Amino acid sequence: MLPVLAGFFVMGFCDIVGITSDYVQKTFGWSDAMTGFVPSMVFIWFLFLGIPIGNLINRWGRKNTVLISMAVTVVGMALPMIVYDSVTCMIAYAMLGIGNAILQVSLNPLLGNVVTDPKMLTSSLTAGQVIKALSSLAGPEIVMFAIARFGEDHWYWCFPILGAVTLLSALWLGFTPIAREEKRASSSSVGSTFALLKDRKILLLFLGIFFIVGVDVGTNYISSKLMTEYFSWTPQQAKSAPQIYFLCRTAGALLGAFLLTRISASRYFRWNIIAAAAVTIVLMLSGHEVVSAAAIGCVGFFGSSVFSIIYSFAIQDKPEYANEISGLMITAVAGGAVVPPLMGFAIGNMGITGGLAVILLCILYLTFLAFSVKDSQVG
């Protein structure tokens, strides 16, 4: 189980896109609009690759697909060290996103190979989110280490560090036998996978993944802007706002991994999403920097287990289509590429409050979902 969970640490590397985009912009003189496409370059691949990879897992096998994802990431992280320019940086971000998309589709079902109890699966997926959140916390520190060691103009030295960690994780998993590894000679079609959305519950859960990832990436995106605009934080201070979010998300996921083995997942979902809606409203109305910083952290804390709960509900509903449903659910991670541009448009027209309103609308849908999906519906 440990080498499988280690893959979740690699999964968190995509969150460096937030802090490194600032340095890319300074280095190449990109406009704000151009820089805004950097997160999309990472997250858009979930939209295009989720379902095809979910279908190909049937032939490749879950473990082999995870190893392929890590190989793509390692190659991408090496590119800027060979030739450093704007093109190779964008390709590196794209390969980071491609590797991450493949990893998320295949790693979650692979965890199901070693965890069979439904309640333990939800808890284990949440434990994976704890590790992913720790990686999200470590990412900015790795970037700052590279800058401190090699200088601000050489920030891209963070890439080979991430590549080396990915390579070690791949070697660990590669030499670990995984029980119950299944392959099928044929793979499902894209059409048959999309047909699963005809099931109302699967459709609701698909949209739930879309919006919870949108909340996650959107809060990370807006947190530093909010503290800078409202309370005149310096750029150095503003970098701590996403870290507050990730730290609280880590704590929430850790608590969730423990509690979800003891209480109903749907009940836990309802409690947390109502609390997330409340603190988002506080964030919109607050005029005090401590309260605002705490509210940013609380959004991360209360939303930390939601992805795992929604994903496990979908897998448990149709376990015979686990690979296809994983691809479908991970396709919905494209919400991380769609929601931030909508927030940017809202911020441009209504200010920071407009961006927060977009997050609140996403959370309101999740509140509806929490009261629509009950334990009795979970197979």
LOMI-185180 format. One record per residue (C-alpha): residue number from 1; x, y, z. Coordinates in nm, 4 decimals. Layout:
<lumbas>
num;px;py;pz
NUM;X;Y;Z
...
</lumbas>
This chain:
<lumbas>
num;px;py;pz
1;0.0000;0.0000;0.0000
2;0.2853;0.2429;0.0780
3;0.4314;0.2695;-0.2766
4;0.0773;0.3224;-0.4084
5;0.0153;0.6014;-0.1573
6;0.3556;0.7525;-0.2495
7;0.2099;0.8158;-0.5934
8;-0.0248;1.0703;-0.4369
9;0.2819;1.2781;-0.3460
10;0.3729;1.2953;-0.7153
11;0.0099;1.3841;-0.7871
12;0.0465;1.7046;-0.5835
13;0.3260;1.8427;-0.8023
14;0.0788;2.0090;-1.0400
15;0.0064;2.2675;-0.7691
16;0.3480;2.4322;-0.8252
17;0.1834;2.5957;-1.1249
18;0.0577;2.8724;-0.8956
19;0.3910;2.9950;-0.7588
20;0.6056;2.9205;-1.0660
21;0.3768;3.1099;-1.3050
22;0.4908;3.4345;-1.1406
23;0.8548;3.3574;-1.2212
24;0.7737;3.2472;-1.5771
25;0.5965;3.5789;-1.6303
26;0.8972;3.7776;-1.5020
27;1.1495;3.5740;-1.7003
28;0.9792;3.5903;-2.0402
29;0.7808;3.9127;-1.9974
30;0.4465;3.7434;-2.0504
31;0.1268;3.9420;-2.0146
32;-0.1256;3.8628;-1.7407
33;-0.3515;3.7059;-2.0025
34;-0.0733;3.4793;-2.1298
35;0.0269;3.3815;-1.7768
36;-0.3363;3.2982;-1.7017
37;-0.3132;3.0107;-1.9480
38;-0.0386;2.8381;-1.7481
39;-0.2851;2.6661;-1.5062
40;-0.5019;2.5717;-1.8040
41;-0.1970;2.4153;-1.9727
42;-0.1697;2.1805;-1.6743
43;-0.5352;2.1039;-1.6033
44;-0.6877;2.0973;-1.9531
45;-0.5447;1.7498;-2.0166
46;-0.7829;1.5983;-1.7651
47;-1.0621;1.6883;-2.0064
48;-0.9010;1.5183;-2.3076
49;-0.7263;1.2207;-2.1476
50;-0.9497;1.1085;-1.8607
51;-1.1872;0.8834;-2.0545
52;-0.9404;0.7442;-2.3165
53;-0.6894;0.6502;-2.0449
54;-0.9646;0.5046;-1.8259
55;-1.0544;0.2749;-2.1151
56;-0.6929;0.1837;-2.1998
57;-0.6256;0.0783;-1.8395
58;-0.8272;-0.2349;-1.9194
59;-0.5492;-0.3428;-2.1585
60;-0.2428;-0.1852;-1.9961
61;-0.3209;-0.2672;-1.6349
62;-0.3459;-0.0146;-1.3520
63;0.0123;-0.0425;-1.2253
64;0.1639;-0.0153;-1.5744
65;-0.0488;0.2927;-1.6455
66;0.0741;0.4587;-1.3251
67;0.4343;0.3886;-1.4299
68;0.3685;0.5386;-1.7760
69;0.2332;0.8546;-1.6117
70;0.5459;0.8913;-1.4021
71;0.7690;0.8402;-1.7068
72;0.5888;1.1244;-1.8874
73;0.6378;1.3491;-1.5818
74;1.0105;1.2684;-1.5555
75;1.0678;1.3525;-1.9235
76;0.8732;1.6777;-1.8904
77;1.0699;1.7863;-1.5857
78;1.3994;1.7248;-1.7711
79;1.3163;1.9386;-2.0764
80;1.3928;2.2879;-1.9325
81;1.7310;2.1589;-1.8191
82;1.8178;2.0681;-2.1780
83;1.6854;2.3854;-2.3438
84;1.5444;2.6663;-2.1319
85;1.3051;2.8943;-2.3172
86;0.9364;2.9815;-2.3156
87;0.8485;2.6925;-2.5477
88;1.0158;2.4210;-2.3400
89;0.8645;2.5651;-2.0226
90;0.5150;2.5434;-2.1700
91;0.5869;2.1895;-2.2926
92;0.7115;2.1008;-1.9428
93;0.3873;2.2316;-1.7903
94;0.1878;2.0381;-2.0516
95;0.3754;1.7137;-1.9798
96;0.3316;1.7725;-1.6066
97;-0.0427;1.7980;-1.6727
98;-0.0492;1.4962;-1.9053
99;0.1426;1.2828;-1.6554
100;-0.0803;1.4016;-1.3734
101;-0.3992;1.3278;-1.5673
102;-0.2855;0.9725;-1.6443
103;-0.1740;0.9288;-1.2827
104;-0.5044;1.0396;-1.1336
105;-0.7037;0.8115;-1.3631
106;-0.4953;0.5035;-1.2806
107;-0.3735;0.5538;-0.9228
108;-0.7163;0.5757;-0.7575
109;-0.8358;0.2397;-0.9005
110;-0.4948;0.0865;-0.8212
111;-0.5535;0.1724;-0.4576
112;-0.8711;-0.0354;-0.4883
113;-0.6518;-0.3363;-0.5688
114;-0.5080;-0.3305;-0.2177
115;-0.8100;-0.1932;-0.0250
116;-1.1328;-0.3900;-0.0722
117;-1.3592;-0.2726;0.2101
118;-1.5831;0.0163;0.0825
119;-1.5549;0.2236;0.4022
120;-1.1780;0.1693;0.4156
121;-1.1516;0.2659;0.0477
122;-1.3051;0.6086;0.1173
123;-1.0706;0.6528;0.4139
124;-0.7683;0.5366;0.2103
125;-0.8528;0.7733;-0.0758
126;-0.8724;1.0535;0.1812
127;-0.5336;0.9434;0.3201
128;-0.4052;0.9772;-0.0357
129;-0.5402;1.3312;-0.0402
130;-0.3456;1.3981;0.2815
131;-0.0261;1.2959;0.1039
132;-0.1225;1.5004;-0.2015
133;-0.1850;1.8024;0.0225
134;0.1560;1.7552;0.1871
135;0.3060;1.7611;-0.1622
136;0.1149;2.0812;-0.2376
137;0.2680;2.2308;0.0776
138;0.6155;2.1104;-0.0139
139;0.5960;2.2377;-0.3741
140;0.6457;2.6096;-0.2965
141;0.9267;2.5193;-0.0571
142;1.1014;2.3236;-0.3321
143;1.0670;2.6235;-0.5648
144;1.2019;2.8608;-0.2980
145;1.4906;2.6197;-0.2275
146;1.5834;2.6201;-0.5972
147;1.5725;3.0019;-0.6008
148;1.7800;3.0306;-0.2822
149;2.0349;2.7824;-0.4146
150;2.0601;2.8855;-0.7807
151;1.9079;3.2357;-0.7967
152;1.5705;3.3713;-0.9072
153;1.6620;3.3467;-1.2762
154;1.7192;2.9747;-1.2273
155;1.3888;2.8950;-1.0537
156;1.3380;2.6143;-1.3064
157;1.5840;2.3977;-1.1115
158;1.2760;2.2942;-0.9160
159;1.1810;2.0789;-1.2179
160;1.4680;1.8235;-1.1909
161;1.4034;1.7972;-0.8165
162;1.0408;1.7057;-0.8847
163;1.1545;1.4707;-1.1618
164;1.3961;1.2906;-0.9289
165;1.1252;1.2372;-0.6661
166;0.8922;1.1045;-0.9375
167;1.1608;0.8642;-1.0608
168;1.2196;0.7269;-0.7097
169;0.8445;0.6765;-0.6630
170;0.8245;0.4929;-0.9977
171;1.1125;0.2620;-0.9060
172;0.9548;0.1820;-0.5678
173;0.6212;0.0944;-0.7263
174;0.7834;-0.0861;-1.0185
175;0.9590;-0.3325;-0.7899
176;0.6493;-0.3882;-0.5744
177;0.4116;-0.6697;-0.6752
178;0.0482;-0.5616;-0.6675
179;-0.2172;-0.8221;-0.5890
180;-0.5361;-0.8606;-0.7920
181;-0.3939;-0.6840;-1.0969
182;-0.6477;-0.7352;-1.3745
183;-0.6273;-0.6716;-1.7490
184;-0.8868;-0.7151;-2.0191
185;-0.8080;-0.7913;-2.3815
186;-1.0499;-0.5260;-2.5041
187;-1.1170;-0.1747;-2.3868
188;-1.4432;0.0148;-2.3649
189;-1.5292;0.2815;-2.6187
190;-1.5434;0.6512;-2.5408
191;-1.9121;0.6463;-2.6298
192;-1.9930;0.3657;-2.3865
193;-1.8094;0.5495;-2.1095
194;-1.9981;0.8732;-2.1758
195;-2.3170;0.6654;-2.1748
196;-2.2610;0.6128;-1.8012
197;-2.3654;0.9772;-1.7595
198;-2.7202;0.8714;-1.8471
199;-2.7300;0.7403;-1.4917
200;-2.8533;1.0422;-1.2929
201;-2.6381;0.9624;-0.9916
202;-2.3183;0.9272;-1.1983
203;-2.3969;1.2585;-1.3711
204;-2.4474;1.4369;-1.0379
205;-2.1210;1.2925;-0.9030
206;-1.9367;1.3872;-1.2243
207;-2.0474;1.7496;-1.1811
208;-1.9535;1.7258;-0.8129
209;-1.5925;1.6422;-0.9042
210;-1.5948;1.9277;-1.1588
211;-1.7030;2.1826;-0.8991
212;-1.4947;2.0627;-0.6007
213;-1.1782;2.0811;-0.8125
214;-1.2925;2.4239;-0.9280
215;-1.3287;2.5300;-0.5634
216;-0.9831;2.3891;-0.4821
217;-0.7923;2.5494;-0.7706
218;-1.0034;2.8666;-0.7527
219;-0.9376;2.9247;-0.3824
220;-0.5663;2.8658;-0.4366
221;-0.5789;3.1109;-0.7283
222;-0.7664;3.3904;-0.5500
223;-0.6220;3.3661;-0.1974
224;-0.3050;3.5688;-0.2553
225;-0.4893;3.8213;-0.4744
226;-0.7491;3.8730;-0.2013
227;-0.4954;3.9344;0.0746
228;-0.2923;4.1676;-0.1490
229;-0.5884;4.3767;-0.2629
230;-0.7813;4.3928;0.0644
231;-0.4951;4.4166;0.3146
232;-0.1956;4.5343;0.1068
233;0.0131;4.2263;0.1777
234;0.3569;4.2265;0.0167
235;0.4326;3.9647;-0.2514
236;0.6305;3.7656;0.0062
237;0.3404;3.7751;0.2518
238;0.0887;3.6925;-0.0197
239;0.2694;3.3660;-0.0986
240;0.1707;3.2433;0.2475
241;-0.2029;3.2641;0.1661
242;-0.2052;2.9508;-0.0557
243;0.0120;2.7767;0.2037
244;-0.2475;2.8519;0.4725
245;-0.5045;2.6932;0.2411
246;-0.2950;2.3826;0.1729
247;-0.1948;2.3416;0.5386
248;-0.5579;2.3460;0.6509
249;-0.6562;2.1160;0.3654
250;-0.3908;1.8712;0.4848
251;-0.5221;1.8847;0.8416
252;-0.8805;1.8368;0.7208
253;-0.7889;1.5396;0.5027
254;-0.5962;1.3796;0.7898
255;-0.8964;1.4154;1.0192
256;-1.1257;1.2890;0.7441
257;-0.9155;0.9768;0.6872
258;-0.9679;0.8944;1.0567
259;-1.3364;0.9882;1.0891
260;-1.4531;0.8271;0.7647
261;-1.3746;0.4821;0.9074
262;-1.6206;0.5546;1.1883
263;-1.9083;0.7638;1.0538
264;-2.1274;0.7806;0.7447
265;-1.9528;0.9350;0.4435
266;-2.2695;1.1084;0.3243
267;-2.3284;1.2623;0.6672
268;-1.9664;1.3801;0.6837
269;-2.0076;1.5264;0.3350
270;-2.3131;1.7285;0.4427
271;-2.1551;1.8680;0.7593
272;-1.8411;1.9789;0.5803
273;-1.9985;2.1316;0.2713
274;-2.2446;2.3387;0.4782
275;-1.9510;2.4660;0.6837
276;-1.7570;2.5432;0.3613
277;-2.0479;2.7501;0.2304
278;-2.0674;2.9416;0.5588
279;-1.6963;3.0301;0.5683
280;-1.7038;3.1365;0.2018
281;-1.9792;3.3855;0.2872
282;-1.7658;3.5042;0.5819
283;-1.4749;3.5491;0.3403
284;-1.6914;3.7615;0.1110
285;-1.8075;3.9861;0.3951
286;-1.5001;4.0016;0.6189
287;-1.2925;4.3168;0.6476
288;-1.0364;4.1774;0.8905
289;-0.7187;4.0114;0.7622
290;-0.6970;3.7461;1.0382
291;-1.0599;3.6462;0.9808
292;-1.0037;3.6365;0.6035
293;-0.6866;3.4279;0.6347
294;-0.8682;3.1893;0.8712
295;-1.1638;3.1651;0.6307
296;-0.9287;3.0763;0.3424
297;-0.7893;2.7968;0.5578
298;-1.1377;2.6799;0.6559
299;-1.2437;2.6433;0.2914
300;-0.9500;2.4048;0.2490
301;-1.0241;2.2244;0.5766
302;-1.3926;2.1609;0.5122
303;-1.3492;2.0769;0.1444
304;-1.0537;1.8410;0.1930
305;-1.2454;1.5101;0.1971
306;-1.5145;1.5969;-0.0565
307;-1.3243;1.4757;-0.3654
308;-1.2546;1.1356;-0.2062
309;-1.6148;1.0925;-0.0917
310;-1.7611;1.1765;-0.4332
311;-1.5085;0.9560;-0.6147
312;-1.5698;0.6590;-0.3831
313;-1.9479;0.6965;-0.4215
314;-1.9078;0.6707;-0.8001
315;-1.6751;0.3687;-0.7887
316;-1.8920;0.1859;-0.5341
317;-2.2058;0.2513;-0.7376
318;-2.0735;0.0592;-1.0394
319;-1.7618;-0.1364;-0.9304
320;-1.7675;-0.3447;-1.2497
321;-1.6902;-0.0229;-1.4430
322;-1.4242;0.1061;-1.1996
323;-1.1656;0.1932;-1.4673
324;-1.4179;0.3653;-1.6945
325;-1.5759;0.5588;-1.4072
326;-1.2309;0.6635;-1.2855
327;-1.1588;0.8077;-1.6295
328;-1.4957;0.9803;-1.6334
329;-1.4504;1.1312;-1.2871
330;-1.0949;1.2461;-1.3596
331;-1.2181;1.4094;-1.6818
332;-1.4226;1.6299;-1.4486
333;-1.0966;1.7554;-1.2925
334;-1.0997;1.9900;-1.5918
335;-1.3079;2.2060;-1.3598
336;-0.9684;2.3292;-1.2417
337;-0.9123;2.4715;-1.5908
338;-1.2625;2.6161;-1.6336
339;-1.3503;2.7773;-1.2992
340;-1.0416;3.0061;-1.2589
341;-1.0939;3.1823;-1.5966
342;-1.4577;3.2380;-1.4971
343;-1.3326;3.3821;-1.1700
344;-1.0886;3.6023;-1.3599
345;-1.3753;3.7385;-1.5705
346;-1.5838;3.7976;-1.2551
347;-1.2910;3.9689;-1.0795
348;-1.2390;4.1952;-1.3809
349;-1.6029;4.3062;-1.3705
350;-1.6923;4.2937;-1.0000
351;-1.3635;4.2729;-0.8133
352;-1.2495;4.0025;-0.5702
353;-1.6058;3.9603;-0.4414
354;-1.7113;3.8470;-0.7894
355;-1.4451;3.5767;-0.7899
356;-1.5564;3.4570;-0.4465
357;-1.9167;3.4474;-0.5713
358;-1.8110;3.1961;-0.8378
359;-1.6594;2.9757;-0.5657
360;-1.9773;3.0066;-0.3596
361;-2.1927;2.8965;-0.6555
362;-1.9748;2.5857;-0.6930
363;-2.0150;2.5081;-0.3220
364;-2.3926;2.5554;-0.3415
365;-2.4092;2.2859;-0.6097
366;-2.2012;2.0578;-0.3856
367;-2.4474;2.1263;-0.1028
368;-2.7290;2.0132;-0.3299
369;-2.5269;1.7012;-0.4183
370;-2.4578;1.6207;-0.0520
371;-2.8307;1.5993;0.0181
372;-2.9062;1.4118;-0.3069
373;-2.6667;1.1186;-0.2546
374;-2.7375;0.8972;0.0448
375;-2.5588;0.5947;0.1873
376;-2.8454;0.3708;0.0868
377;-2.7681;0.4541;-0.2760
378;-2.4110;0.3395;-0.2471
379;-2.3612;-0.0213;-0.3543
</lumbas>
